[in-house]
Amino acid sequence: MKKKLVASLAAAMVLGVAGTSFAATNPFTDVPAKHWSYDAVTKLANAGIVDGYGDGTFKGDKTISRYEMAQIVAKAMAHSDKATAEQKASIDKLSVEFAEELEGLNVRVTKLEKNSSTIKVTGEARLRYENYDADVNNSNSLKLRTRVHLNGQINDEWSYYGRLQSVNNLRGESGDDKVTMDNAYVKGQLLGATATIGRFDYFLNTGLMIDSTLNGVNFEFGNKLKANLFYGKENNTDVWGNVTDPDTDEPILGFDEKVEVTGLGLNYATSKATNLNGGYYQFKAKDQTTITSLGGEDKVKVWETGFTTKFAPNWALNASYGKSDIDDENTAYYAEFAYKGADKKKVGSYGAWVNYRHLEAYAAPKTTFDGAYTTYGQNGYDLASKAARDFGYGAKGYEVGFNYTPALNTVLRVKYADLKPISDGAPTDKTKFYQAQVEFFF
């Protein structure tokens, strides 16, 4: 996105001065001597904090792109040791504003890192309303989730990431989460691969089979064919239909052990528009005889395959198919058409989608698809009576959704799903699921 920013204004922001008389030779031939930014441009140039284009001009009256702006910011960052404390504060603010463009330019400036904090703090807040028309737990909820992201550069090859999270029930009901560090890991080059070590999200492919948090290690390698090899302990106990009391974190059905996870995810780019994906994962309960809430083996194996493609301008198609080796209700598949998509940096951008899914109760350990019958553990647990009911249902049905960016760093999203339970012995009533949310990024 282009902003109508003149480079002389950027220079004034970095320098932090209002133009006053300054007798010096103007180093930029296209900035007139009577222009309001003359003194600021001259002082910056003489201080060596910024310079002009290759032909010795500054092009002060030219509309520039964000990437051109990032180049000016990068030059200011590179020479920040010559700036005053006030100028350094301005440079830091500019580096945050143009962080994505600077990353695209592969800018890392050691001098600035030595003179300012090495921790970058960002955040997001999500206000979400959900409603089910079925008799399930939390059938009408309003929650605020807050996340604070901490990014730190350790050295040229290693970085640190931490994520603080809190979920608040705005209806005053039980289930409020305390602040937790739900992500904390280091990432860098190891054994010829990019290694992630610690607690991190592991979201595979479209999220049909896996969308959870792992305590362990992930190795990513490859270019056209990318592979993720991971091992560790699942951070959640509510996988494979196991139920945990949200107030005490104590197990109610199933087991309290965090299962051992080993897996391999693959992604192959057949073209710029199309990617094929797949994966094979194993979940093992080390100290208990069953891994699912209804009994069975102490080990479950899962595989999946799928693709994503942009088959036309602004249009995409995603599809996935997966299975577990549990004897019953072990199959999942889904397909989605998507048009455009809201971008938090582009005001007025929007998108829409429609999908169909068939997700049996024991096909996936922890799917990204929410709604009644799909997240089959907690929705089947009655907090008031401490008893399980309507437990273990899979779901099939369609979903439609729309998202929109009304203001910078603000995204609205609404979706509606019409689902039907498909497990043996489940009631035949359909469930209509509504969700509306607004996300703020800061």
BALO-291952 format. One record per atom (N, C-alpha, C): y, x, z. Coordinates in steps of 0.1 Angstrom, whole numbers, padded with zeros to 4 digits, always signed. Atoms other than C-alpha are relative to their C-alpha. Example, Ala and Ser with C-alpha at 12.3 -4.5 7.8 and 13.67 -1.06 7.14 Angstrom:
-0012+0009+0000-0045+0123+0078+0012+0009+0000-0011-0009+0000-0011+0137+0071+0011-0008+0008
***
This chain:
-0012+0008+0000+0000+0000+0000+0012+0009+0000-0012-0008+0001+0034+0013-0009+0011-0006+0009-0011+0005-0008+0064+0010+0014+0013+0006-0006-0013-0006+0006+0100+0014+0003+0006+0008+0010-0005-0010-0010+0106+0044+0024+0006+0011-0008-0006-0012+0006+0130+0071+0012-0003+0012+0008+0004-0012-0007+0120+0106+0021+0011+0005+0009-0011-0004-0009+0154+0112+0036+0000-0007+0013+0001+0008-0012+0149+0084+0061-0011+0006+0009+0010-0007-0007+0116+0101+0071+0005+0013+0006-0005-0012-0005+0134+0133+0075+0009-0002+0012-0008+0003-0012+0159+0117+0098-0008-0004+0012+0008+0004-0011+0132+0101+0119-0006+0012+0007+0007-0012-0005+0114+0135+0123+0010+0008+0008-0010-0008-0006+0146+0153+0131+0006-0007+0012-0006+0007-0012+0159+0126+0154+0015+0001+0002-0014-0001-0001+0195+0130+0146+0007-0009-0010-0009+0007+0010+0223+0110+0130+0009+0010-0006-0007-0010+0008+0241+0128+0103+0015+0002+0005-0014-0004-0003+0273+0146+0114+0003+0012-0010-0004-0011+0010+0292+0173+0095-0008+0013+0003+0008-0012-0002+0271+0204+0089+0002+0008-0013-0004-0009+0012+0283+0232+0066-0012+0009-0003+0011-0008+0005+0253+0245+0047-0002-0003-0014+0003+0002+0014+0240+0248+0012-0012-0010-0001+0010+0010+0002+0220+0217+0002-0011+0006-0008+0011-0006+0007+0185+0230-0008-0006-0009-0010+0006+0010+0009+0176+0198-0027+0010-0005-0010-0010+0002+0010+0194+0193-0059+0003-0014-0003-0003+0014+0003+0191+0155-0061+0004-0008+0013-0006+0007-0012+0205+0147-0026+0015+0003+0000-0015-0002+0001+0243+0143-0031+0006+0005+0014-0006-0005-0012+0265+0161-0006+0006-0011+0009-0006+0011-0009+0281+0128+0006-0011-0010+0004+0011+0009-0004+0247+0111+0011-0001+0000+0015+0001+0001-0015+0242+0099+0047-0011+0009+0006+0011-0008-0005+0210+0119+0050+0002+0015-0003-0002-0014+0004+0225+0152+0037-0002+0009+0012+0001-0009-0011+0228+0168+0071-0014+0001+0006+0013+0000-0005+0194+0157+0083-0010+0007-0009+0008-0007+0010+0177+0169+0051+0002+0015+0001-0003-0014+0000+0195+0202+0053-0005+0007+0012+0005-0006-0013+0187+0208+0090-0015+0002+0000+0015-0001+0001+0150+0201+0084-0004+0011-0009+0004-0011+0010+0148+0224+0054+0003+0013+0006-0004-0013-0006+0167+0252+0072-0009+0003+0012+0009-0003-0011+0144+0248+0102-0014+0002-0004+0013-0002+0005+0114+0250+0080-0010-0010+0004+0010+0011-0004+0099+0217+0093-0005-0007-0012+0004+0006+0012+0098+0201+0059+0006+0007-0012-0006-0005+0013+0104+0211+0023-0002-0011-0010+0000+0010+0011+0107+0193-0010-0012+0000-0009+0010+0000+0010+0087+0188-0041-0001+0014-0006+0002-0013+0006+0075+0217-0062+0011+0005-0008-0012-0004+0008+0106+0217-0083+0013+0002+0008-0012-0003-0009+0129+0222-0053+0008-0012+0002-0007+0012-0003+0140+0186-0052-0006-0008+0011+0004+0008-0011+0138+0161-0024-0003-0014-0004+0002+0013+0006+0139+0129-0045+0003-0011+0011-0004+0008-0011+0158+0111-0017+0001-0015-0004-0001+0014+0005+0163+0079-0038-0012-0006-0006+0013+0004+0007+0127+0076-0050-0009-0008+0010+0010+0007-0008+0103+0050-0036-0013+0008+0000+0012-0008-0001+0073+0069-0023-0012-0008+0005+0012+0006-0006+0037+0060-0015-0003+0005+0014+0004-0004-0014+0021+0062+0019-0006+0014-0001+0006-0014+0000+0002+0093+0007+0010+0011-0002-0011-0009+0000+0034+0110-0003+0007+0002+0013-0005-0001-0014+0047+0101+0031-0008+0008+0009+0009-0007-0009+0016+0115+0047+0002+0015-0003-0003-0014+0003+0023+0148+0029+0012+0006+0007-0012-0004-0007+0057+0150+0044-0003+0001+0015+0004-0001-0014+0043+0142+0078-0009+0012+0003+0009-0011-0001+0016+0168+0073+0008+0013+0001-0009-0012+0000+0043+0194+0066+0007+0001+0013-0007+0000-0013+0062+0184+0097-0010+0004+0011+0011-0003-0010+0029+0186+0118-0003+0015-0001+0004-0014+0002+0022+0221+0104+0011+0009+0006-0011-0008-0005+0056+0233+0116+0006-0006+0013-0005+0007-0012+0059+0213+0148+0004+0010+0011-0003-0010-0011+0061+0245+0169+0015+0004-0001-0014-0003+0002+0097+0248+0155+0009-0012+0004-0007+0012-0004+0106+0213+0166+0003-0001+0015-0003+0003-0014+0122+0201+0198-0010-0010+0005+0010+0010-0006+0103+0179+0223+0002-0014-0006-0002+0013+0006+0120+0148+0209-0005-0001-0014+0006+0000+0014+0111+0158+0173-0015-0001+0000+0015+0000-0001+0075+0164+0184-0005-0014+0003+0004+0014-0004+0073+0129+0199+0001-0009-0013-0001+0007+0013+0085+0115+0165-0011+0004-0009+0011-0005+0009+0060+0136+0146-0013-0006+0005+0012+0006-0005+0032+0123+0169-0001-0015-0004+0000+0014+0004+0042+0087+0162-0002-0002-0015+0002+0001+0014+0043+0093+0125-0015+0003-0004+0014-0004+0003+0009+0110+0126-0010-0012+0003+0008+0012-0004-0006+0078+0143+0002-0010-0011-0003+0010+0010+0011+0055+0117-0007+0003-0013+0006-0004+0012-0003+0075+0088-0013+0007+0002+0013-0007-0004-0036+0085+0104-0010-0001-0011+0010+0001+0011-0058+0071+0076+0003+0008-0012-0004-0008+0011-0038+0087+0049-0001+0015+0002+0002-0014-0004-0038+0120+0067-0014+0004+0000+0014-0003+0000-0075+0118+0071-0005+0001-0014+0003+0000+0014-0078+0111+0034+0004+0013-0007-0005-0013+0005-0058+0143+0028-0007+0012+0007+0007-0011-0007-0082+0162+0051+0009+0009+0008-0010-0008-0007-0053+0172+0073-0004+0002+0015+0003-0004-0014-0061+0190+0106+0009+0012+0002-0009-0011-0003-0033+0211+0120-0001+0006+0014+0003-0006-0013-0042+0235+0147+0012+0001+0009-0013-0002-0008-0006+0242+0157+0004-0013+0007-0003+0013-0007+0000+0205+0165-0009-0003+0011+0010+0003-0010-0032+0201+0184+0002+0009+0012-0003-0008-0011-0022+0230+0206+0012-0005+0008-0012+0004-0006+0011+0214+0214+0001-0014+0004+0000+0014-0004+0001+0178+0220-0014-0004+0005+0013+0005-0005-0027+0157+0235-0010+0000-0012+0011+0000+0010-0060+0161+0217-0008-0013+0000+0007+0013-0001-0070+0125+0226+0009-0010-0007-0007+0011+0007-0060+0097+0202-0006-0013+0006+0004+0012-0006-0061+0063+0219+0005-0012-0009-0003+0013+0007-0063+0030+0199-0008-0011+0007+0007+0011-0006-0075-0004+0208-0001-0013-0009+0001+0013+0007-0084-0039+0197-0003-0011+0011+0003+0012-0009-0085-0074+0214-0005-0011-0009+0005+0011+0008-0106-0102+0201-0001-0013+0009+0001+0013-0006-0101-0138+0212-0009-0009-0008+0010+0007+0008-0131-0159+0202-0004-0013+0007+0005+0013-0004-0140-0196+0205-0013-0003-0007+0013+0004+0006-0176-0208+0199-0004-0013+0005+0005+0013-0004-0191-0242+0200-0013-0003-0007+0013+0005+0005-0227-0254+0195-0001-0015+0003+0002+0014-0003-0236-0291+0192-0014-0002+0006+0013+0002-0006-0270-0284+0207+0001+0003+0015+0000-0001-0014-0279-0284+0244-0005+0014+0004+0003-0014-0003-0279-0246+0249+0010+0006+0010-0009-0007-0009-0264-0222+0274+0013+0004-0007-0013-0004+0005-0226-0215+0269+0002-0006-0014-0001+0007+0012-0225-0241+0242+0015-0002-0004-0015+0001+0003-0186-0242+0244+0007+0011+0008-0005-0012-0007-0170-0208+0252+0013+0005-0006-0012-0007+0004-0137-0190+0250+0001+0013+0007+0001-0013-0006-0138-0153+0256+0010+0010-0007-0008-0011+0004-0115-0123+0253-0007+0013+0002+0007-0013+0000-0131-0090+0244+0011+0011-0003-0010-0010+0002-0109-0059+0248-0008+0014-0001+0006-0014+0002-0119-0024+0235+0011+0010-0001-0009-0012+0001-0101+0009+0240-0008+0011-0006+0007-0011+0007-0111+0037+0216+0006+0013+0004-0005-0014-0004-0108+0074+0227-0006+0009-0010+0005-0010+0010-0111+0100+0199+0006+0013+0004-0005-0014-0004-0109+0137+0208-0006+0010-0009+0005-0011+0009-0113+0168+0186-0003+0012+0009+0004-0012-0009-0133+0195+0204+0003+0013-0007-0003-0012+0008-0132+0221+0177-0001-0004-0015+0001+0004+0014-0134+0223+0139-0012-0007-0005+0012+0006+0004-0169+0210+0138-0005-0012+0009+0004+0009-0010-0173+0188+0169+0011-0009+0005-0010+0009-0005-0155+0157+0181-0007-0009+0011+0005+0009-0011-0159+0132+0210+0006-0014-0003-0004+0014+0001-0157+0094+0209-0005-0008+0013+0003+0008-0011-0156+0070+0239+0006-0014-0002-0005+0014+0001-0152+0032+0240-0001-0008+0013+0000+0008-0012-0142+0012+0270+0000-0015-0004+0000+0014+0004-0150-0025+0268+0000-0010+0012+0000+0010-0010-0144-0056+0289+0000-0014-0007+0001+0014+0006-0153-0093+0281+0004-0010+0011-0005+0010-0010-0134-0120+0300-0002-0014-0004+0002+0014+0003-0145-0156+0301+0013-0008+0004-0013+0006-0003-0112-0175+0299-0002-0015+0005+0002+0013-0006-0128-0208+0310-0003+0001+0015+0002-0002-0014-0133-0192+0345-0015-0002+0004+0014+0001-0003-0171-0195+0343-0006+0013+0003+0007-0013-0003-0196-0169+0355-0003+0007-0013+0004-0008+0011-0205-0141+0332+0010+0010-0004-0010-0011+0004-0174-0119+0331-0006+0013+0002+0005-0014-0001-0182-0083+0324+0010+0009+0006-0009-0011-0005-0167-0054+0343+0002+0009-0012-0003-0010+0010-0152-0026+0323-0011+0010-0001+0011-0009+0002-0179-0005+0308+0003+0010-0011-0001-0010+0011-0181+0027+0287-0012-0003-0009+0012+0004+0008-0204+0011+0261-0003+0009-0012+0002-0011+0009-0200+0041+0237+0005+0013+0006-0004-0014-0004-0198+0078+0246-0009+0010-0006+0009-0010+0007-0210+0105+0223+0009+0011-0006-0006-0011+0007-0202+0138+0207-0007+0000-0014+0005+0000+0014-0206+0143+0169+0004+0013-0007-0003-0012+0007-0208+0174+0148-0011+0005-0008+0010-0006+0009-0228+0197+0126-0011+0007+0008+0011-0006-0007-0263+0207+0138-0012-0001-0009+0013-0001+0007-0294+0219+0120+0002-0005-0015-0002+0004+0014-0278+0212+0086+0003-0015-0002-0003+0014+0001-0270+0176+0094+0012-0004+0009-0010+0005-0009-0243+0155+0111-0007-0007+0012+0007+0005-0012-0256+0149+0147+0010-0008+0008-0007+0008-0010-0245+0121+0170-0009+0000+0013+0008-0001-0012-0256+0126+0206+0007-0007+0012-0006+0007-0011-0250+0102+0235-0003-0015-0002+0002+0014+0002-0246+0064+0235+0009-0005-0011-0007+0004+0012-0237+0049+0202-0005-0013-0006+0005+0012+0007-0239+0017+0181-0010+0004-0011+0008-0002+0012-0268+0016+0157-0002-0013-0007+0000+0012+0009-0262-0010+0130-0006+0005-0013+0007-0004+0012-0287-0007+0102+0002-0010-0011-0002+0008+0012-0279-0019+0067+0009-0012+0002-0009+0012-0002-0266-0055+0069-0001-0006+0014+0001+0005-0013-0275-0060+0105-0010-0011+0002+0010+0011-0001-0303-0085+0098-0011+0004+0011+0011-0004-0009-0328-0065+0119+0005+0007+0013-0005-0008-0011-0308-0041+0141+0015+0000+0001-0014-0001-0003-0274-0044+0157+0001+0002+0015+0001-0002-0014-0274-0028+0191+0006+0014+0004-0006-0012-0005-0266+0003+0212-0012+0009+0004+0010-0009-0002-0288+0034+0215+0005+0011+0009-0002-0012-0008-0289+0061+0242-0009+0011-0006+0009-0010+0006-0302+0091+0222+0008+0009-0010-0005-0009+0010-0296+0111+0191-0002-0005-0014+0001+0004+0014-0290+0104+0154+0004+0012-0009-0003-0010+0010-0291+0129+0125+0002-0007-0013-0003+0006+0013-0274+0119+0093+0001+0012-0010+0000-0010+0011-0280+0139+0061-0002-0006-0013+0001+0005+0013-0280+0136+0024+0014-0004-0006-0012+0004+0007-0254+0127-0002-0002-0013-0008+0003+0013+0008-0264+0102-0029-0011-0008+0007+0010+0006-0009-0295+0095-0008+0003+0004+0014-0003-0002-0014-0284+0092+0028-0011-0005+0009+0011+0003-0010-0308+0092+0057+0006+0001+0014-0003+0000-0014-0303+0084+0094-0013+0000+0008+0012-0002-0009-0331+0097+0117+0005-0001+0014-0005+0001-0014-0327+0085+0153-0011-0002+0010+0010+0001-0011-0345+0085+0186+0008-0002+0013-0006+0002-0013-0337+0073+0221-0005-0013+0007+0003+0012-0008-0337+0044+0246+0010-0011-0004-0008+0012+0002-0324+0009+0237+0009-0002+0012-0009+0001-0012-0293+0004+0259-0001-0014+0006+0001+0014-0005-0300-0034+0262-0014-0004+0004+0013+0005-0004-0329-0052+0279-0003-0013-0007+0002+0013+0006-0323-0085+0260-0004+0001-0014+0006-0001+0013-0343-0074+0230-0014-0006-0001+0013+0006+0002-0374-0091+0215-0001-0013+0009+0001+0012-0007-0365-0123+0234+0000+0001+0015+0000-0002-0015-0363-0108+0269+0013-0004+0005-0012+0006-0006-0338-0125+0292+0004+0007+0012-0006-0006-0012-0315-0109+0317+0011-0009+0006-0010+0008-0007-0294-0127+0343+0014+0007-0002-0012-0007+0003-0258-0119+0331+0008+0003+0013-0007-0003-0013-0246-0120+0368-0004+0012+0007+0006-0011-0008-0270-0095+0382-0006+0011-0008+0007-0009+0009-0284-0077+0352-0015+0002+0003+0014+0000-0004-0318-0084+0367-0009-0007-0010+0008+0006+0010-0347-0093+0344-0005-0014+0005+0005+0013-0003-0358-0130+0343-0013-0003-0007+0012+0001+0008-0383-0131+0315-0002+0013-0007+0003-0012+0006-0401-0102+0300+0000+0012+0009+0001-0013-0008-0394-0067+0314+0014+0005+0002-0013-0006-0002-0366-0046+0328+0001+0014-0006+0000-0014+0006-0375-0014+0309+0008+0000-0013-0007-0002+0012-0352-0001+0282-0010+0007-0010+0011-0005+0008-0376+0004+0253+0004+0013-0008-0001-0013+0008-0381+0037+0234+0001-0004-0015-0002+0003+0014-0368+0036+0198-0001+0012-0008+0001-0011+0011-0377+0058+0168+0002-0007-0013-0002+0007+0012-0364+0050+0134+0006+0009-0011-0005-0007+0012-0354+0061+0099+0007-0011-0009-0007+0009+0009-0327+0043+0078+0004+0008-0012-0003-0007+0013-0321+0051+0041+0010-0009-0008-0010+0006+0009-0293+0043+0017+0001+0008-0012+0000-0007+0013-0294+0052-0020+0011-0006-0009-0011+0005+0009-0263+0048-0042-0005+0002-0015+0005+0000+0014-0276+0039-0077+0012+0000-0009-0012-0001+0008-0240+0036-0089+0012-0002+0010-0012+0001-0009-0204+0033-0075+0000-0015+0006-0001+0014-0005-0210-0005-0071-0012-0004+0007+0012+0005-0006-0246-0007-0059-0007+0010+0009+0008-0008-0009-0266+0006-0030-0013-0007+0004+0012+0005-0005-0302+0002-0021-0002+0005+0014+0002-0005-0014-0312+0004+0016-0013-0004+0005+0012+0003-0007-0342+0003+0038-0002+0007+0013+0002-0006-0013-0356+0013+0071-0013-0003+0006+0012+0002-0008-0386+0017+0094+0003+0004+0014-0004-0002-0014-0383+0014+0132-0012-0003+0009+0011+0002-0009-0407+0016+0161+0006-0002+0014-0005+0003-0014-0400+0000+0196-0013+0001+0009+0012-0002-0009-0423+0011+0225+0004-0002+0014-0002+0001-0014-0425+0000+0261-0009+0011+0007+0008-0012-0005-0436+0032+0280-0008-0004+0012+0007+0002-0013-0445+0018+0314-0005-0014+0002+0004+0014-0001-0453-0018+0307-0010-0004-0012+0010+0004+0010-0480-0036+0287+0005-0009-0011-0005+0009+0011-0458-0059+0267+0014+0003-0003-0014-0003+0004-0426-0055+0247+0008-0013-0002-0007+0013+0003-0418-0092+0240-0001-0009+0012-0001+0009-0012-0410-0120+0264-0013-0008+0001+0012+0009+0000-0442-0139+0255-0013+0008+0000+0012-0008+0000-0466-0111+0258-0003+0007-0013+0004-0007+0012-0484-0090+0232-0001+0015+0002+0002-0014+0000-0485-0054+0223+0012+0008+0008-0010-0008-0007-0466-0026+0241+0008+0008-0011-0007-0007+0011-0454-0013+0206+0002-0010-0011-0003+0008+0012-0437-0031+0177+0006+0008-0010-0005-0008+0011-0431-0017+0143+0008-0010-0009-0009+0008+0008-0403-0031+0120+0003+0008-0013-0005-0007+0012-0394-0024+0084+0009-0010-0007-0009+0009+0007-0367-0038+0061+0004+0007-0013-0006-0005+0012-0353-0034+0026+0010-0009-0005-0010+0009+0005-0323-0047+0008+0010+0008-0010-0009-0006+0009-0293-0040-0014+0014-0006+0002-0014+0005+0001-0255-0044-0017+0006+0003-0013-0006-0003+0013-0236-0047-0050+0013-0007-0002-0012+0007+0005-0202-0055-0063-0002-0003-0015+0004+0003+0014-0213-0073-0094+0012-0004-0009-0012+0004+0008-0178-0083-0105+0012+0004+0009-0012-0003-0008-0142-0075-0095+0002-0010+0011-0003+0008-0011-0136-0089-0060-0013-0008+0005+0012+0007-0004-0172-0102-0057-0011+0009+0004+0011-0008-0005-0202-0088-0038-0012-0009+0003+0013+0007-0004-0238-0098-0032-0008+0010+0009+0008-0007-0009-0258-0086-0002-0013-0007+0003+0013+0007-0003-0295-0093+0005-0009+0010+0007+0009-0008-0008-0321-0081+0030-0013-0008+0003+0012+0006-0004-0357-0087+0038-0007+0009+0010+0006-0009-0010-0376-0075+0069-0012-0007+0007+0012+0005-0008-0408-0079+0090-0003+0009+0011+0006-0007-0011-0423-0069+0123-0015-0001-0001+0015+0002+0000-0460-0064+0130-0005-0009+0011+0005+0010-0009-0461-0091+0156-0007-0011-0008+0009+0008+0008-0487-0116+0146+0007-0013-0005-0007+0012+0005-0465-0147+0144+0015+0001+0000-0014+0001+0001-0430-0156+0134+0007+0014-0001-0003-0014+0001-0424-0121+0121+0009+0004-0012-0007-0002+0013-0403-0125+0089+0014-0004+0001-0014+0003+0001-0366-0125+0082+0005+0004-0014-0007-0003+0013-0345-0126+0050+0014-0007+0000-0013+0006+0001-0309-0134+0041+0006+0005-0013-0008-0004+0012-0285-0133+0011+0014-0006+0002-0014+0004-0002-0247-0135+0010+0008+0003-0012-0011-0002+0010-0220-0139-0017+0013+0001+0008-0013-0002-0007-0186-0126-0006+0011+0002-0011-0012-0001+0009-0152-0128-0023+0011+0007+0008-0011-0008-0006-0126-0102-0015-0003+0003+0015+0002-0003-0014-0120-0097+0023+0013+0004+0006-0012-0003-0007-0092-0095+0048+0001+0015+0004-0003-0014-0004-0077-0060+0054+0011+0000+0010-0010+0000-0010-0058-0055+0086+0013+0007-0004-0012-0007+0004-0034-0032+0068+0008-0007-0011-0006+0007+0011-0026-0057+0040+0003-0014+0004-0003+0014-0003-0007-0088+0050-0002-0009-0012+0003+0010+0011-0018-0118+0030-0013+0002-0006+0014-0001+0005-0052-0104+0022-0009-0010+0006+0009+0011-0005-0081-0128+0026-0014+0002-0007+0014-0001+0006-0118-0132+0019-0008-0013+0004+0008+0011-0003-0145-0158+0020-0015+0004-0003+0014-0003+0002-0183-0158+0021-0009-0012+0002+0010+0010-0003-0214-0180+0021-0013+0007+0000+0013-0007+0000-0249-0169+0031-0011-0010+0005+0012+0008-0005-0284-0183+0038-0009+0010+0007+0009-0008-0008-0307-0169+0064-0012-0007+0005+0013+0005-0005-0343-0174+0075-0004+0011+0010+0002-0010-0010-0348-0155+0108-0010-0006+0010+0010+0005-0009-0380-0161+0126+0001+0007+0014-0003-0004-0013-0381-0156+0164-0004+0015+0003+0004-0013-0003-0400-0123+0165+0000+0010-0012-0002-0009+0011-0389-0107+0133+0008+0012+0003-0010-0010-0002-0361-0086+0147+0003+0001+0015-0003-0002-0014-0353-0070+0181+0013-0006+0005-0013+0004-0004-0316-0078+0182+0009-0001-0013-0007+0002+0012-0299-0092+0151+0015-0002+0001-0015+0002+0000-0262-0093+0142+0004-0015-0001-0003+0014+0002-0264-0130+0134+0000-0008+0013+0000+0008-0013-0253-0152+0163+0000-0015-0003+0001+0015+0001-0255-0189+0169-0012-0005+0007+0011+0006-0007-0279-0213+0185-0013+0003-0008+0014-0002+0005-0316-0205+0180-0002+0014-0006+0001-0013+0007-0308-0171+0164-0001+0011+0011+0001-0009-0011-0300-0151+0195-0008-0007+0010+0010+0009-0006-0331-0166+0210-0002+0002+0014+0003-0003-0014-0331-0150+0244+0010-0008+0009-0009+0006-0009-0299-0160+0263+0002-0015-0002-0003+0014+0002-0294-0193+0246-0011-0009+0005+0010+0008-0005-0327-0205+0259-0002+0000+0015+0001-0002-0015-0320-0197+0296+0011-0009+0007-0009+0009-0007-0305-0223+0319+0005+0007+0013-0005-0008-0011-0283-0204+0344+0000-0009+0013-0001+0008-0012-0280-0234+0368-0014-0001+0007+0014+0003-0006-0318-0240+0373-0008+0013+0001+0008-0012+0001-0329-0204+0367-0013-0002-0006+0012+0003+0007-0355-0217+0344+0001+0002-0015+0000-0001+0015-0364-0210+0308-0003-0013-0006+0002+0012+0007-0362-0238+0284+0003+0002-0015-0002-0001+0014-0364-0242+0246+0001+0015-0004-0001-0015+0001-0372-0205+0245-0007+0005-0013+0006-0007+0011-0379-0183+0215+0001-0006-0014-0001+0007+0013-0367-0203+0185+0007+0009-0010-0006-0006+0011-0360-0187+0152+0010-0010-0007-0009+0009+0006-0335-0203+0128+0000+0002-0015-0002-0001+0015-0329-0210+0091+0012-0010-0003-0011+0008+0003-0298-0224+0075+0011+0008-0007-0011-0006+0007-0265-0216+0058+0012+0002+0009-0013-0003-0007-0231-0202+0069+0011+0002-0010-0012-0002+0009-0197-0203+0053+0011+0005+0009-0010-0006-0008-0167-0183+0065+0012+0004-0008-0013-0004+0007-0131-0173+0057+0008+0009+0010-0009-0008-0008-0108-0145+0070+0013+0002-0007-0014-0001+0006-0071-0138+0065+0008+0009+0009-0009-0009-0008-0045-0113+0076+0014-0006-0001-0013+0006+0000-0013-0132+0086+0011+0010+0003-0010-0010-0004+0005-0101+0100-0007+0013+0001+0005-0013-0001+0000-0064+0102-0009+0002+0012+0010-0003-0011-0031-0054+0123-0004-0013+0007+0005+0013-0006-0040-0091+0129-0009-0007-0010+0009+0007+0009-0070-0108+0114-0006-0012+0006+0006+0013-0004-0081-0144+0116-0013-0002-0007+0013+0003+0006-0117-0155+0110-0005-0013+0005+0007+0012-0003-0134-0188+0110-0013-0001-0007+0012+0001+0007-0170-0196+0102-0008-0012+0006+0008+0012-0003-0194-0226+0103-0015+0003-0005+0014-0001+0004-0232-0225+0103-0008-0013+0004+0009+0012-0002-0257-0253+0100-0014+0005+0000+0013-0007-0002-0290-0241+0114-0011-0010+0005+0012+0008-0004-0325-0255+0121-0010+0009+0006+0011-0009-0006-0351-0241+0145-0012-0001-0008+0012-0001+0009-0383-0230+0127-0012+0005+0008+0011-0004-0008-0405-0219+0156-0010-0011+0002+0010+0010-0003-0438-0237+0163+0004-0007+0013-0003+0008-0012-0432-0265+0188+0015-0002+0003-0014+0001-0003-0394-0263+0185+0004-0014-0004-0005+0012+0004-0374-0295+0183+0005+0001-0015-0004+0000+0014-0364-0306+0148+0015-0002-0003-0015+0002+0002-0327-0312+0154+0007+0012-0005-0008-0011+0005-0303-0292+0135+0011+0003+0010-0011-0004-0008-0275-0273+0152+0011+0005-0008-0012-0004+0006-0240-0270+0140+0007+0010+0009-0006-0011-0008-0223-0237+0151+0013+0003-0006-0013-0003+0005-0186-0232+0149+0006+0013+0008-0006-0011-0007-0167-0200+0156+0014+0003-0006-0013-0004+0004-0130-0191+0154+0005+0011+0008-0005-0012-0008-0114-0158+0164+0012+0006-0007-0011-0008+0004-0083-0137+0161-0002+0014+0006+0001-0014-0005-0084-0099+0163+0013+0007-0002-0012-0008+0000-0055-0077+0172-0003+0015+0001+0003-0015+0000-0056-0039+0164+0013+0007+0004-0012-0007-0005-0032-0015+0182-0003+0014+0003
***
